Amino acid sequence: MEAHALTVRLTRPVPFPFLVLLVSGGHGLLALARGVDDFLLLGRTLDEAPGDTLDKVRGGTAGVAGSPRLRIRPRRRVLRVFAWLSVRKAVLRVDWRLFRVRVCRADGKTLVGSLLHRNAVARRLSLAKHPECSSFSGGQAIEHLAKGGSRSKFPFKPPMGQHLDCNFSFAGLRNQVTKAIEKAEQEEGVRPGEMLPCVRDVAAATQHVVAAHLAKRTHRAVLFCKAGGLLPEDSPALVVSGGVASNQYIRKILKIITDATGLLLLCPPSELCTDNGVMIAWNGIERLREGKGIMKHTDHVVYEPKAPFGIDITRQVKEAAIKLPRIKLAISD
């Protein structure tokens, strides 16, 4: 996550501190970057990541935020899943009658719910079968089809409207989309797995609600940082990184927020938003330059499957209970 936050500094000089919105298939968080290894965590996803939600709506194999994609084939991906489970001392329990895979701890307690299910929302829109989207990722397919759709035909409710913090939640939106798809299938006589005529409208509505949710939480983070004097008065910046950051519609919605609050919107080039190798290498260069986290001997290093990110001040953000001024989140086609 540090690598995502610092990638923009590979392409241009961006002085600390700056606000970071990280949105990808595995993560969703808001943080204030105060240095190469100094971050304040303002908000995070409480369930699944935004990219994971878009991918599940698109269709394919169900996943869990923060975990590898699980497919029966190819063998390499199955081995990756077992490697992920091994560091968490977890075991697989398979019920082939329900075609369901459950991930449990050694004591039997469920670690992650169902990863595969024949009726999972990941298969609902079946965009992998769409002739225009066969080679696209989930987010790319949603963005492409949304251009020809009308979001007003599916007025999905924005998540967490009554929660005055900077955390994200996308599971509820995914449930709304699933129910809307099921209703449309019944009304139009379409079997699950077949292409819905209104697929572009569903894509447009889903994309807009995801973008609006990200924008509103980011808006509150900006106001919180400004109230606490955490951002510089001269050229404060919002850096948006991660795979979802390449979505042009989401960038335009966030630009409305930055224009209204006087921030610069900075996004790494799309190819750097998903290139983990380059991001991690640059993170290493940044640390090497400042001599932080550099070890000559690693004999006594303790490895952990998940490292904490920065200093968690999400409670302070929630206690501030900042109400947002009304801003119209609409862009011209």
LUMDO-268979 format. One record per residue (C-alpha): residue number from 1; x, y, z. Coordinates in steps of 0.2 Angstrom, whole numbers, plus 5000, padded with zeros to 4 digits. Layout:
numi->NUM	xx->X	yy->Y	zz->Z
...
This chain:
numi->1	xx->5000	yy->5000	zz->5000
numi->2	xx->5015	yy->5012	zz->5003
numi->3	xx->5020	yy->5008	zz->4985
numi->4	xx->5003	yy->5013	zz->4978
numi->5	xx->5004	yy->5029	zz->4988
numi->6	xx->5021	yy->5034	zz->4982
numi->7	xx->5020	yy->5029	zz->4964
numi->8	xx->5015	yy->5047	zz->4958
numi->9	xx->5032	yy->5053	zz->4964
numi->10	xx->5040	yy->5042	zz->4951
numi->11	xx->5033	yy->5054	zz->4937
numi->12	xx->5033	yy->5071	zz->4946
numi->13	xx->5039	yy->5079	zz->4962
numi->14	xx->5025	yy->5079	zz->4974
numi->15	xx->5030	yy->5086	zz->4991
numi->16	xx->5024	yy->5079	zz->5008
numi->17	xx->5011	yy->5080	zz->5015
numi->18	xx->4997	yy->5075	zz->5003
numi->19	xx->4981	yy->5065	zz->5003
numi->20	xx->4980	yy->5048	zz->4996
numi->21	xx->4965	yy->5038	zz->4989
numi->22	xx->4970	yy->5020	zz->4986
numi->23	xx->4957	yy->5011	zz->4976
numi->24	xx->4960	yy->4994	zz->4968
numi->25	xx->4954	yy->4976	zz->4968
numi->26	xx->4961	yy->4972	zz->4985
numi->27	xx->4961	yy->4988	zz->4994
numi->28	xx->4951	yy->5004	zz->4997
numi->29	xx->4958	yy->5017	zz->5009
numi->30	xx->4961	yy->5035	zz->5012
numi->31	xx->4977	yy->5041	zz->5021
numi->32	xx->4988	yy->5056	zz->5023
numi->33	xx->5006	yy->5053	zz->5017
numi->34	xx->5018	yy->5063	zz->5028
numi->35	xx->5033	yy->5055	zz->5023
numi->36	xx->5041	yy->5039	zz->5014
numi->37	xx->5036	yy->5028	zz->5029
numi->38	xx->5024	yy->5040	zz->5038
numi->39	xx->5005	yy->5039	zz->5035
numi->40	xx->4989	yy->5043	zz->5044
numi->41	xx->4975	yy->5031	zz->5040
numi->42	xx->4959	yy->5041	zz->5038
numi->43	xx->4947	yy->5028	zz->5032
numi->44	xx->4947	yy->5010	zz->5024
numi->45	xx->4935	yy->4998	zz->5017
numi->46	xx->4925	yy->4988	zz->5029
numi->47	xx->4920	yy->4974	zz->5018
numi->48	xx->4926	yy->4972	zz->5000
numi->49	xx->4937	yy->4984	zz->4989
numi->50	xx->4929	yy->4994	zz->4975
numi->51	xx->4938	yy->4985	zz->4961
numi->52	xx->4932	yy->4969	zz->4968
numi->53	xx->4914	yy->4975	zz->4968
numi->54	xx->4915	yy->4980	zz->4950
numi->55	xx->4923	yy->4964	zz->4945
numi->56	xx->4910	yy->4954	zz->4954
numi->57	xx->4896	yy->4964	zz->4945
numi->58	xx->4905	yy->4961	zz->4929
numi->59	xx->4906	yy->4942	zz->4930
numi->60	xx->4919	yy->4929	zz->4932
numi->61	xx->4925	yy->4920	zz->4948
numi->62	xx->4920	yy->4927	zz->4965
numi->63	xx->4934	yy->4934	zz->4976
numi->64	xx->4937	yy->4941	zz->4993
numi->65	xx->4945	yy->4958	zz->4996
numi->66	xx->4963	yy->4955	zz->5001
numi->67	xx->4963	yy->4937	zz->4996
numi->68	xx->4969	yy->4929	zz->4979
numi->69	xx->4957	yy->4925	zz->4966
numi->70	xx->4952	yy->4907	zz->4967
numi->71	xx->4949	yy->4896	zz->4952
numi->72	xx->4948	yy->4877	zz->4950
numi->73	xx->4960	yy->4880	zz->4935
numi->74	xx->4974	yy->4883	zz->4931
numi->75	xx->4984	yy->4873	zz->4944
numi->76	xx->4996	yy->4888	zz->4948
numi->77	xx->4981	yy->4899	zz->4955
numi->78	xx->4976	yy->4884	zz->4966
numi->79	xx->4994	yy->4883	zz->4973
numi->80	xx->4993	yy->4902	zz->4976
numi->81	xx->4977	yy->4900	zz->4986
numi->82	xx->4985	yy->4886	zz->4997
numi->83	xx->5000	yy->4897	zz->5000
numi->84	xx->4989	yy->4911	zz->5006
numi->85	xx->4980	yy->4899	zz->5017
numi->86	xx->4996	yy->4892	zz->5024
numi->87	xx->5002	yy->4908	zz->5032
numi->88	xx->4985	yy->4910	zz->5040
numi->89	xx->4985	yy->4892	zz->5047
numi->90	xx->4969	yy->4889	zz->5038
numi->91	xx->4962	yy->4874	zz->5029
numi->92	xx->4949	yy->4871	zz->5015
numi->93	xx->4933	yy->4863	zz->5018
numi->94	xx->4924	yy->4858	zz->5002
numi->95	xx->4906	yy->4853	zz->5000
numi->96	xx->4905	yy->4847	zz->4982
numi->97	xx->4886	yy->4845	zz->4984
numi->98	xx->4884	yy->4864	zz->4985
numi->99	xx->4900	yy->4867	zz->4975
numi->100	xx->4905	yy->4878	zz->4989
numi->101	xx->4922	yy->4881	zz->4996
numi->102	xx->4924	yy->4888	zz->5014
numi->103	xx->4940	yy->4894	zz->5021
numi->104	xx->4942	yy->4889	zz->5040
numi->105	xx->4955	yy->4891	zz->5053
numi->106	xx->4962	yy->4876	zz->5061
numi->107	xx->4950	yy->4878	zz->5075
numi->108	xx->4935	yy->4877	zz->5063
numi->109	xx->4930	yy->4895	zz->5064
numi->110	xx->4926	yy->4902	zz->5047
numi->111	xx->4940	yy->4914	zz->5041
numi->112	xx->4932	yy->4919	zz->5024
numi->113	xx->4915	yy->4915	zz->5019
numi->114	xx->4910	yy->4906	zz->5003
numi->115	xx->4923	yy->4909	zz->4989
numi->116	xx->4914	yy->4900	zz->4976
numi->117	xx->4896	yy->4898	zz->4974
numi->118	xx->4886	yy->4893	zz->4958
numi->119	xx->4874	yy->4908	zz->4961
numi->120	xx->4887	yy->4921	zz->4966
numi->121	xx->4885	yy->4939	zz->4959
numi->122	xx->4901	yy->4937	zz->4950
numi->123	xx->4892	yy->4927	zz->4937
numi->124	xx->4877	yy->4938	zz->4936
numi->125	xx->4880	yy->4950	zz->4922
numi->126	xx->4892	yy->4938	zz->4912
numi->127	xx->4901	yy->4952	zz->4904
numi->128	xx->4915	yy->4940	zz->4899
numi->129	xx->4903	yy->4934	zz->4886
numi->130	xx->4900	yy->4951	zz->4879
numi->131	xx->4908	yy->4953	zz->4862
numi->132	xx->4915	yy->4970	zz->4867
numi->133	xx->4922	yy->4965	zz->4883
numi->134	xx->4929	yy->4947	zz->4881
numi->135	xx->4947	yy->4954	zz->4884
numi->136	xx->4943	yy->4967	zz->4897
numi->137	xx->4945	yy->4966	zz->4916
numi->138	xx->4930	yy->4968	zz->4927
numi->139	xx->4933	yy->4987	zz->4929
numi->140	xx->4937	yy->4990	zz->4911
numi->141	xx->4921	yy->4981	zz->4905
numi->142	xx->4910	yy->4991	zz->4917
numi->143	xx->4918	yy->5007	zz->4912
numi->144	xx->4916	yy->5003	zz->4893
numi->145	xx->4898	yy->4998	zz->4894
numi->146	xx->4893	yy->5012	zz->4906
numi->147	xx->4897	yy->5025	zz->4892
numi->148	xx->4881	yy->5019	zz->4882
numi->149	xx->4870	yy->5017	zz->4898
numi->150	xx->4858	yy->5027	zz->4908
numi->151	xx->4862	yy->5027	zz->4927
numi->152	xx->4845	yy->5034	zz->4931
numi->153	xx->4836	yy->5018	zz->4926
numi->154	xx->4843	yy->5009	zz->4942
numi->155	xx->4843	yy->5022	zz->4956
numi->156	xx->4855	yy->5012	zz->4968
numi->157	xx->4856	yy->5019	zz->4986
numi->158	xx->4873	yy->5026	zz->4990
numi->159	xx->4882	yy->5016	zz->5004
numi->160	xx->4884	yy->5023	zz->5022
numi->161	xx->4875	yy->5039	zz->5019
numi->162	xx->4872	yy->5041	zz->5038
numi->163	xx->4890	yy->5037	zz->5044
numi->164	xx->4900	yy->5053	zz->5046
numi->165	xx->4917	yy->5045	zz->5043
numi->166	xx->4929	yy->5041	zz->5029
numi->167	xx->4927	yy->5022	zz->5029
numi->168	xx->4920	yy->5013	zz->5013
numi->169	xx->4907	yy->4999	zz->5011
numi->170	xx->4903	yy->4991	zz->4995
numi->171	xx->4895	yy->4974	zz->5000
numi->172	xx->4878	yy->4982	zz->5002
numi->173	xx->4879	yy->4990	zz->4984
numi->174	xx->4884	yy->4973	zz->4977
numi->175	xx->4868	yy->4966	zz->4985
numi->176	xx->4857	yy->4980	zz->4978
numi->177	xx->4865	yy->4976	zz->4960
numi->178	xx->4862	yy->4958	zz->4962
numi->179	xx->4843	yy->4960	zz->4967
numi->180	xx->4841	yy->4972	zz->4952
numi->181	xx->4848	yy->4960	zz->4940
numi->182	xx->4837	yy->4946	zz->4947
numi->183	xx->4822	yy->4957	zz->4945
numi->184	xx->4827	yy->4962	zz->4927
numi->185	xx->4829	yy->4943	zz->4923
numi->186	xx->4812	yy->4939	zz->4929
numi->187	xx->4804	yy->4953	zz->4920
numi->188	xx->4812	yy->4950	zz->4904
numi->189	xx->4813	yy->4931	zz->4904
numi->190	xx->4832	yy->4930	zz->4904
numi->191	xx->4840	yy->4915	zz->4912
numi->192	xx->4854	yy->4918	zz->4924
numi->193	xx->4871	yy->4919	zz->4914
numi->194	xx->4863	yy->4926	zz->4898
numi->195	xx->4865	yy->4944	zz->4893
numi->196	xx->4853	yy->4956	zz->4899
numi->197	xx->4847	yy->4970	zz->4887
numi->198	xx->4849	yy->4983	zz->4900
numi->199	xx->4867	yy->4978	zz->4904
numi->200	xx->4874	yy->4995	zz->4900
numi->201	xx->4862	yy->5004	zz->4911
numi->202	xx->4867	yy->4992	zz->4926
numi->203	xx->4885	yy->4996	zz->4922
numi->204	xx->4882	yy->5015	zz->4922
numi->205	xx->4872	yy->5015	zz->4938
numi->206	xx->4885	yy->5004	zz->4947
numi->207	xx->4899	yy->5014	zz->4941
numi->208	xx->4891	yy->5030	zz->4947
numi->209	xx->4887	yy->5025	zz->4964
numi->210	xx->4905	yy->5018	zz->4967
numi->211	xx->4912	yy->5034	zz->4961
numi->212	xx->4900	yy->5045	zz->4971
numi->213	xx->4904	yy->5035	zz->4987
numi->214	xx->4922	yy->5037	zz->4984
numi->215	xx->4920	yy->5055	zz->4981
numi->216	xx->4910	yy->5059	zz->4997
numi->217	xx->4922	yy->5050	zz->5008
numi->218	xx->4936	yy->5059	zz->5000
numi->219	xx->4927	yy->5075	zz->5002
numi->220	xx->4926	yy->5072	zz->5021
numi->221	xx->4944	yy->5067	zz->5022
numi->222	xx->4949	yy->5084	zz->5014
numi->223	xx->4938	yy->5094	zz->5026
numi->224	xx->4945	yy->5084	zz->5041
numi->225	xx->4963	yy->5087	zz->5035
numi->226	xx->4960	yy->5105	zz->5032
numi->227	xx->4952	yy->5108	zz->5049
numi->228	xx->4967	yy->5100	zz->5057
numi->229	xx->4980	yy->5109	zz->5047
numi->230	xx->4986	yy->5093	zz->5040
numi->231	xx->4988	yy->5099	zz->5022
numi->232	xx->4999	yy->5113	zz->5016
numi->233	xx->4991	yy->5129	zz->5011
numi->234	xx->5001	yy->5130	zz->4995
numi->235	xx->4996	yy->5118	zz->4982
numi->236	xx->4988	yy->5104	zz->4993
numi->237	xx->4986	yy->5088	zz->4983
numi->238	xx->4975	yy->5072	zz->4982
numi->239	xx->4984	yy->5057	zz->4974
numi->240	xx->4973	yy->5043	zz->4967
numi->241	xx->4981	yy->5027	zz->4964
numi->242	xx->4977	yy->5008	zz->4962
numi->243	xx->4970	yy->4999	zz->4947
numi->244	xx->4953	yy->5008	zz->4949
numi->245	xx->4961	yy->5025	zz->4948
numi->246	xx->4963	yy->5022	zz->4929
numi->247	xx->4944	yy->5023	zz->4928
numi->248	xx->4941	yy->5040	zz->4919
numi->249	xx->4923	yy->5042	zz->4925
numi->250	xx->4929	yy->5040	zz->4943
numi->251	xx->4943	yy->5053	zz->4940
numi->252	xx->4931	yy->5066	zz->4933
numi->253	xx->4919	yy->5064	zz->4948
numi->254	xx->4934	yy->5066	zz->4960
numi->255	xx->4940	yy->5081	zz->4950
numi->256	xx->4923	yy->5089	zz->4955
numi->257	xx->4928	yy->5087	zz->4973
numi->258	xx->4946	yy->5094	zz->4971
numi->259	xx->4940	yy->5109	zz->4961
numi->260	xx->4927	yy->5113	zz->4975
numi->261	xx->4940	yy->5111	zz->4989
numi->262	xx->4955	yy->5119	zz->4980
numi->263	xx->4966	yy->5103	zz->4979
numi->264	xx->4976	yy->5097	zz->4964
numi->265	xx->4971	yy->5080	zz->4958
numi->266	xx->4986	yy->5069	zz->4953
numi->267	xx->4985	yy->5052	zz->4946
numi->268	xx->4999	yy->5041	zz->4940
numi->269	xx->4999	yy->5035	zz->4922
numi->270	xx->4986	yy->5020	zz->4920
numi->271	xx->5001	yy->5008	zz->4916
numi->272	xx->5008	yy->5012	zz->4933
numi->273	xx->4992	yy->5010	zz->4942
numi->274	xx->4993	yy->4991	zz->4940
numi->275	xx->5011	yy->4987	zz->4938
numi->276	xx->5015	yy->4981	zz->4956
numi->277	xx->5034	yy->4977	zz->4951
numi->278	xx->5037	yy->4995	zz->4947
numi->279	xx->5028	yy->5002	zz->4962
numi->280	xx->5037	yy->4991	zz->4974
numi->281	xx->5054	yy->4995	zz->4966
numi->282	xx->5050	yy->5013	zz->4967
numi->283	xx->5045	yy->5011	zz->4985
numi->284	xx->5062	yy->5003	zz->4989
numi->285	xx->5071	yy->5017	zz->4980
numi->286	xx->5062	yy->5030	zz->4991
numi->287	xx->5067	yy->5021	zz->5007
numi->288	xx->5085	yy->5018	zz->5001
numi->289	xx->5087	yy->5037	zz->4998
numi->290	xx->5081	yy->5041	zz->5015
numi->291	xx->5089	yy->5026	zz->5024
numi->292	xx->5073	yy->5020	zz->5031
numi->293	xx->5069	yy->5002	zz->5033
numi->294	xx->5085	yy->4996	zz->5025
numi->295	xx->5093	yy->4981	zz->5033
numi->296	xx->5110	yy->4973	zz->5029
numi->297	xx->5105	yy->4957	zz->5039
numi->298	xx->5088	yy->4948	zz->5039
numi->299	xx->5092	yy->4933	zz->5050
numi->300	xx->5081	yy->4939	zz->5064
numi->301	xx->5067	yy->4947	zz->5054
numi->302	xx->5050	yy->4941	zz->5058
numi->303	xx->5038	yy->4940	zz->5043
numi->304	xx->5020	yy->4943	zz->5044
numi->305	xx->5006	yy->4940	zz->5031
numi->306	xx->4999	yy->4957	zz->5034
numi->307	xx->5007	yy->4973	zz->5040
numi->308	xx->4998	yy->4987	zz->5048
numi->309	xx->4997	yy->5003	zz->5037
numi->310	xx->5002	yy->5019	zz->5046
numi->311	xx->4994	yy->5026	zz->5061
numi->312	xx->4975	yy->5023	zz->5062
numi->313	xx->4966	yy->5039	zz->5066
numi->314	xx->4949	yy->5033	zz->5059
numi->315	xx->4941	yy->5035	zz->5076
numi->316	xx->4946	yy->5053	zz->5077
numi->317	xx->4939	yy->5056	zz->5060
numi->318	xx->4922	yy->5048	zz->5065
numi->319	xx->4922	yy->5058	zz->5081
numi->320	xx->4924	yy->5074	zz->5071
numi->321	xx->4907	yy->5070	zz->5063
numi->322	xx->4910	yy->5082	zz->5048
numi->323	xx->4894	yy->5085	zz->5038
numi->324	xx->4897	yy->5088	zz->5019
numi->325	xx->4891	yy->5103	zz->5010
numi->326	xx->4880	yy->5098	zz->4995
numi->327	xx->4890	yy->5096	zz->4979
numi->328	xx->4882	yy->5090	zz->4963
numi->329	xx->4891	yy->5075	zz->4957
numi->330	xx->4887	yy->5075	zz->4938
numi->331	xx->4897	yy->5076	zz->4923
numi->332	xx->4893	yy->5079	zz->4905
numi->333	xx->4894	yy->5065	zz->4893
